[in-house]
Amino acid sequence: MQLVPLGRTRLTVSALCLGTMTWGSQNTESEGHAQADLAVDRGVTFWDTAEMYPTNPVRAETVGDTERVIGSWLAARGGRDRLVLATKVTGRGQVVRGGAAITGPDLRAAVEDSLRRLHTDYIDLYQLHWPNRGTGYHFRGNWSYDPRGIDRAATDAHMIEVLQVARDLIAQGKIRHIGLSNETVWGAARWLHLAEVHGLPRMATVQNEYSLLCRQFDTDWAELSVVEDMPLLAFSPLATGLLSGKYTGDVTPEGSRRAVNPSMGGRITPQVFPALAAYLAIAERHSLNPSQMAIAFCASRPFPTIPIIGATNLNQLDVNIGAADVVLSAEVLAEIAAAHRAHPQPF
């Protein structure tokens, strides 16, 4: 497994990141442990989780269970220094802390809770799962996005408070770096500006959705990512499994994500199946596994990208890890570009 720098953090991480959000819902603890073992054996030692996981569905009674699965694996296997662990504080509109916005005291408390569940003394990358401003244009919010309600003064005060708490947590050795998730270009630029002006920790990474079917990162975000050396941790590089081909024909396999989330978070649209057909045809023409092609595409972008791969069984995980060895030809990339022009925004 290739190792890559994580922005300006001085951390070196595996070129693929292991997503764990099914551990505790679609996967049992023992299944999560088996995935963890396989990932480590294959060199995937950068793992991502969150305090609100597992998902599908997110429930108040299961909050923290994915971190507990990771913690029990660490307690049984040891070797914390083999891993780079990333987790997240939840924020507005979710089931944790009644859906309250992120505050400094909540950030401190959430870190302590995650440390306890993970059976570790430190978190390598601590991310804000949602901006206090809301999810913005993410999760299909682009169709009705209206930023006119943003209070700039309140946003600045919140950002400074969070960065000050992050400074203290870093000084205490409880977290090493702080990052973003589901953020906008303006939001990221503001975080970076305030950190520089006030001498506070710099946001290291951003975790946003990115795949062959979701290309919002390709323009303004790409520029900021490159110039500011802020890597994209790309979640849903298979578009929640759509790009694997298992839903071809508009079917719903038993035990799949679609079985518990029929709309796939708004990704099932009349436009999505023609787009899928185009990408699956490219993979077939070039004898590529479609999942590996989709993940390799994410890793090939002209901005620093680490795809977050997930699975509900070991075979899926093995296939997805294999994408690290796939290099797409110029011909494949040209066909992908043509398919993107024909199907630019299918959900």
C-alpha positions in Angstrom: 0.0 0.0 0.0 1.4 3.4 -1.0 1.9 5.9 1.7 1.0 9.6 1.1 1.5 12.8 3.1 -1.6 14.1 4.8 -1.4 17.8 3.8 0.8 19.8 6.1 0.3 17.6 9.1 3.7 15.7 8.7 1.6 12.6 9.1 2.1 9.9 6.4 -1.0 7.8 5.8 -2.1 4.9 3.6 -3.4 6.0 0.1 -6.8 4.6 1.0 -8.7 5.3 4.2 -10.9 2.7 5.8 -14.5 3.8 6.5 -16.2 2.1 9.4 -19.7 3.6 9.6 -21.4 0.2 9.2 -19.7 -1.4 12.2 -22.5 -1.8 14.8 -25.4 -1.7 12.4 -25.0 -3.6 9.1 -21.9 -5.3 10.6 -21.5 -6.9 14.0 -18.5 -6.3 16.3 -16.8 -9.5 15.1 -17.4 -8.6 11.5 -15.9 -5.2 12.1 -12.9 -6.8 13.8 -12.5 -9.0 10.7 -12.5 -6.0 8.4 -10.0 -4.3 10.7 -7.7 -7.3 10.5 -7.9 -7.4 6.7 -7.3 -3.7 6.4 -4.2 -3.8 8.5 -2.9 -6.9 6.7 -3.3 -5.0 3.4 -1.7 -1.8 4.7 -4.8 0.3 5.1 -3.9 1.9 8.4 -5.7 5.2 8.0 -9.2 4.8 9.5 -12.2 7.1 9.7 -15.1 7.0 12.1 -17.4 9.5 14.0 -19.1 9.8 17.3 -22.6 9.5 15.7 -21.7 6.2 13.8 -23.0 3.6 12.9 -25.3 4.8 10.2 -28.1 3.2 8.2 -29.8 4.2 10.3 -28.4 6.7 12.7 -30.1 6.2 16.1 -29.7 7.8 19.5 -29.3 4.3 21.1 -26.4 3.3 18.8 -24.4 6.6 18.9 -20.8 5.8 19.6 -21.0 2.0 18.8 -18.6 2.2 15.9 -16.0 3.8 18.0 -16.6 1.1 20.6 -16.0 -1.6 18.0 -12.7 0.0 17.1 -11.9 0.4 20.7 -12.5 -3.3 21.5 -10.3 -4.2 18.4 -7.5 -2.0 19.8 -7.9 -3.5 23.3 -7.6 -7.0 21.8 -4.9 -6.4 19.2 -2.9 -3.5 20.5 -0.6 -1.6 18.2 -2.3 1.8 18.4 0.8 3.3 16.8 0.1 1.3 13.6 -2.9 3.4 12.9 -3.8 7.0 12.0 -7.3 7.4 13.5 -9.8 10.1 12.4 -13.1 10.7 14.1 -15.6 13.6 14.2 -17.8 15.7 16.5 -21.4 15.7 15.2 -23.1 19.1 15.3 -26.3 20.7 14.2 -29.4 18.7 13.3 -28.2 15.2 14.3 -29.1 12.9 17.1 -26.1 13.6 19.3 -26.6 16.2 22.1 -30.1 16.9 20.8 -28.8 18.2 17.5 -27.2 21.2 19.0 -24.6 23.2 17.2 -20.9 22.7 18.0 -19.6 24.7 21.0 -16.2 24.8 22.7 -17.4 22.9 25.8 -19.2 20.3 23.6 -16.0 19.8 21.5 -14.0 19.1 24.7 -16.6 16.7 26.0 -16.9 14.9 22.6 -13.2 14.4 22.4 -13.1 12.8 25.9 -16.0 10.5 25.0 -14.3 9.4 21.8 -11.0 8.8 23.5 -12.8 6.6 26.1 -14.8 4.6 23.5 -11.7 4.2 21.2 -9.5 3.0 24.0 -6.8 5.4 23.1 -5.0 8.4 24.5 -5.1 10.5 21.4 -6.9 11.1 18.1 -4.8 11.8 15.1 -7.4 13.8 13.1 -10.4 15.3 14.8 -13.0 16.6 12.3 -16.2 18.8 12.5 -18.8 16.5 11.0 -21.1 19.5 9.9 -20.5 23.2 9.9 -22.7 25.1 12.4 -24.1 26.9 9.3 -25.6 23.6 8.2 -24.8 21.2 5.4 -25.0 23.9 2.8 -25.0 22.5 -0.7 -24.0 19.0 0.4 -26.4 16.0 0.5 -28.5 17.2 -2.5 -28.8 20.7 -0.8 -27.4 22.2 -4.0 -30.8 22.1 -5.6 -32.2 24.6 -3.1 -29.1 26.2 -1.6 -29.6 29.7 -0.2 -26.7 31.2 1.8 -28.4 34.5 2.6 -29.1 33.5 6.3 -25.4 33.2 7.2 -24.4 35.4 10.1 -20.7 36.2 9.4 -20.0 37.7 12.9 -21.5 34.7 14.6 -19.6 32.3 12.3 -16.3 34.0 12.9 -16.9 33.8 16.7 -17.7 30.1 16.5 -14.7 29.4 14.4 -12.3 31.2 16.7 -13.8 29.4 19.7 -13.4 26.0 18.1 -9.8 26.7 17.0 -8.9 27.9 20.5 -10.3 24.7 22.0 -8.4 22.7 19.4 -5.2 24.5 20.3 -5.7 23.5 23.9 -6.5 19.9 23.0 -3.4 19.7 20.9 -1.3 21.1 23.7 -2.7 18.5 26.0 -1.9 15.7 23.5 -5.5 14.6 23.1 -5.7 15.4 19.4 -3.0 15.9 16.9 -4.8 17.8 14.1 -8.2 19.2 13.3 -10.1 19.0 10.1 -13.4 19.7 8.3 -16.2 17.7 6.8 -19.2 18.7 4.6 -17.7 22.1 4.3 -17.9 24.8 1.6 -15.1 26.6 -0.1 -15.9 29.9 1.6 -16.1 28.1 5.0 -12.7 26.4 4.5 -11.1 29.6 3.4 -12.5 31.4 6.4 -11.2 28.7 8.8 -7.8 29.1 7.3 -7.8 32.9 7.4 -8.8 33.0 11.0 -6.3 30.4 12.0 -3.5 32.5 10.4 -4.7 35.8 11.8 -5.0 34.5 15.4 -2.1 32.1 15.4 -4.4 29.1 15.9 -4.3 25.5 14.5 -4.9 25.1 10.8 -7.6 23.0 9.4 -5.7 20.1 7.9 -8.2 18.2 5.7 -11.7 18.2 4.4 -14.0 15.2 4.1 -16.6 15.8 1.4 -18.5 13.5 -0.9 -16.8 12.7 -4.2 -17.3 10.1 -6.9 -17.8 9.7 -10.6 -21.4 10.7 -9.9 -20.7 13.6 -7.5 -18.1 16.0 -8.9 -18.8 19.2 -6.8 -15.1 19.3 -5.8 -13.8 19.7 -9.3 -13.7 23.5 -9.6 -13.3 26.0 -6.8 -12.7 23.3 -4.1 -10.0 21.8 -6.3 -8.1 25.1 -6.5 -8.3 25.7 -2.7 -7.2 22.1 -2.0 -4.1 22.4 -4.2 -3.0 25.9 -3.2 -3.6 25.4 0.5 -2.5 21.7 0.6 -5.8 20.6 2.1 -6.4 17.0 1.0 -9.9 15.7 0.2 -10.9 12.7 2.2 -13.4 11.5 -0.4 -16.4 9.7 1.2 -18.8 7.6 -0.9 -16.3 7.1 -3.8 -18.7 4.3 -4.9 -21.7 6.6 -4.5 -23.0 4.3 -1.6 -22.4 1.2 -3.7 -24.2 2.4 -6.9 -20.9 2.3 -8.9 -20.2 -1.3 -7.9 -23.0 -2.3 -10.3 -25.0 -4.2 -7.7 -28.1 -2.1 -8.2 -28.1 -2.4 -12.0 -31.6 -2.8 -13.2 -33.0 -0.8 -10.3 -32.8 -3.8 -8.0 -32.3 -3.9 -4.2 -30.2 -6.8 -3.0 -31.0 -8.2 0.4 -28.7 -6.8 3.1 -27.6 -3.9 0.9 -27.6 -0.2 1.9 -30.5 0.4 -0.3 -32.5 -2.2 1.6 -32.3 0.1 4.7 -32.2 3.4 2.9 -34.3 3.2 -0.3 -33.5 6.6 -1.7 -29.8 6.2 -0.9 -29.7 9.7 0.5 -31.4 11.2 -2.5 -29.1 9.4 -5.0 -31.8 7.3 -6.6 -33.1 9.5 -9.5 -34.3 8.9 -13.0 -31.0 10.3 -14.2 -28.7 8.0 -12.1 -29.2 4.7 -13.9 -28.3 6.0 -17.4 -25.1 7.5 -15.8 -24.3 4.3 -14.1 -24.8 2.4 -17.3 -22.2 4.6 -19.0 -19.6 4.1 -16.3 -20.2 0.4 -16.0 -19.8 0.0 -19.8 -16.4 1.7 -19.6 -15.3 -0.7 -16.9 -16.5 -3.7 -19.0 -14.9 -2.5 -22.2 -11.5 -2.2 -20.4 -11.9 -5.4 -18.3 -11.8 -3.3 -15.1 -13.7 -4.1 -11.9 -16.2 -1.2 -11.7 -15.6 -0.6 -8.0 -11.8 -0.5 -8.5 -12.2 1.8 -11.5 -14.3 4.3 -9.5 -11.9 4.3 -6.5 -8.9 4.6 -8.8 -10.5 7.5 -10.6 -10.9 9.4 -7.3 -7.3 8.8 -6.4 -6.2 10.1 -9.9 -7.5 13.6 -9.5 -5.4 16.7 -9.9 -5.9 17.6 -6.3 -4.7 15.6 -3.2 -7.4 12.9 -2.6 -7.6 9.9 -0.3 -10.7 7.8 -1.1 -12.5 6.5 2.0 -13.5 2.9 1.2 -16.2 0.9 3.1 -17.7 -2.5 2.9 -20.2 -4.8 4.5 -18.3 -8.0 3.9 -14.7 -9.1 3.5 -15.0 -9.8 -0.2 -16.1 -6.2 -0.9 -13.3 -4.8 1.2 -10.7 -7.0 -0.5 -11.9 -5.8 -3.9 -11.9 -2.1 -2.8 -8.4 -2.3 -1.3 -7.3 -3.7 -4.6 -8.1 -0.4 -6.3 -4.8 0.9 -4.8 -2.9 -1.1 -7.5 -5.1 0.2 -10.4 -3.8 2.9 -12.7 -6.3 4.1 -15.3 -5.1 4.5 -18.8 -5.4 7.8 -20.7 -8.1 6.1 -22.9 -10.2 5.2 -19.8 -9.9 8.7 -18.4 -11.0 10.2 -21.7 -14.0 7.9 -21.8 -14.9 8.9 -18.2 -14.6 12.5 -19.1 -17.0 12.0 -22.0 -19.5 10.2 -19.8 -19.3 13.0 -17.3 -20.2 15.5 -19.9 -23.1 13.4 -21.0 -24.3 12.8 -17.4 -22.9 15.8 -15.4 -25.1 15.8 -12.3 -27.3 12.7 -12.0 -28.4 13.3 -8.4 
